[in-house]
């Protein structure tokens, strides 16, 4: 999944430089968990022809240049070329909402969070990515243990760390 081109709006919205993203794998903008399975999902698609993302519009998370999560609506189309092979075209737009997110693996490892939540918790991505959610908030262990896969929690209307309300 090499990135061939992006709109100027993409660079402005997500803070990437052209030379830092063009030519890289699309997984460069994905949260770590998604990044780790993306190539396998492509291989499965090429072997089976089955996918859940083509020709549908979905809300997903991508990382901006500072590694904060951003909600986007994405629509991916298959674009076959005789000379260039198979290309995928993704159309995405930021999805604004009144929620903040933290993406957590089943083992409690934090894969990312939105910028506002990180600011509320006074955390930098270089610190929280890979950190255990249980270190950040031990009372969440029982919630995260419910899941056998990656999960995210919506955190609504938090003014500071004392006002966090976690919703599954």
N, C-alpha and C positions, 0 to 999 in steps of 0.2 A: 503494500500500500504506500507507494511513494507519492508525495505531494508535488504536483506539477505547477499549480497556480492557485492563488487565493485573491480575493477581492481586497481592495484597499480598506474597505470597511472591516474586514476580518482583522487586518493588522492593527487598525486603530482601536477596535473594540477589545481585542484580547492582548494587545501589547507586544506582539511578536514582531521581529525584524524579518524582512524578506529573506535575507541571506541565512537567517537562523532557522527557517522553516521549509523553504522550497528545497526539494531534493531529499528531505527527511521522510521517514515513515510516518504515516498518519497517526500511529500509536504515540508519537511524541506529544500529542495534545490530550491524550487520554489519562485518566487517573490510573495509578499503578495496577490495581486489580484488573481493570478492563484491558490495559496494555498487555498484561501477562497472558491473557487468553485470546486476544484479538487475532493473532496469526493463526492459531489453531482453528478458530471459527472460520477464517478465510479458507483454510485447507479443507475443512469439512464441507464448506459451500462448494468448492471446486470438485469434490468427490461425489457429493449427493445432490447438488442443485437446490438444497433446502436452506432457507434463511428466514429470520424473523424481522430483518431490518429493511430489506429492499422494498421499494415502492410503497412504503408506509411512512407516516410522519410520527416521530416519537420524541419524547422529552428525554434527553440524556445529559450527562455532565461531561464537560471538557475542562482542562486546566488552562488558565491563562499563562502568560509568560512568567508570572510570579508564583505559579503553582497553586493558585486559589481555584476552587471549583466554581464553575459558571453553568447555570442551567441554560440549555439551548433546545430549540425545536429543530430536528434534523429530518431531512428527506433524502434518501440515498437511491440513486438510479444506476442501473447497469448501462454502460455505454461501450458496446463492442466495436473495435476497429480492426480491419483486416491487417494493417501493417503494424499497429502498436499493440495489438492484443486487447485484452479486456481492461477497461477503465471503469472506475466508479466515480460518479459525480455526486457530491454531497452539497445540499443547500441547507444552510443553517442560519438561524437568527436567535439572538438572545431572548430568553424567556424570563421576563420580570415577574416576580411574585413577592409576597410579603413573608416569605419563609427563609430561614437560613438552614444550611445542610452540613452534615458531617457524614462522610462515606466511610463505613467501617466493615472490615472483613469479619467472618464468623469467629475468628480467634481473638477479636478485639483490636486488631491493628488498624490504626487510622490511615486511610488512603487519601483523604483530603477533606477540606472544609471551605465554606464560602468566606470571603474576605471579611464581611461584617462580623460573623461569628468569631473568626480568628482575632479580630480587633477587640471584641467583647472579652474574650479569654486572654488577651494580651499574649498571643502565640504567633510565631513566625513559621511559615511552611517548612523551613529547614529544621525546625524543632518538632512539629507535630506529625509530619508525614513519617510513618513507620513507628510512631509512639503507640503505646497501648492505651486504649480508651479507658481501661480500668485504672491506669495511673492518673488520668485526667479527672475521671469521675467514677470512683469505685462502686457507687450504688447502681451503675448501669450494667454491671456484670450479669444480673439475672435476665435483663431484657435481651442483651446480645446473645446469651446462651440459647435463646429460643431458636435462633436461626442456624441453618446448616449451609448458608451461602452468604455472600456480601449483602449488607442491608444498609439502609440509610434512615436517619431520624430527622424529622422536621422539627425545627425549633422556632417557635413563633413568638413574636413580640417581646423579645428579651432586651432589656435596657443594659443589663450588666450580668456578670456571672451569677449573682445571687437570684436573678429573676428568670433563669433558664427553665423552660418547660419542655420536656422531651415527649414527643408523640411518635408512636410506631407507625 
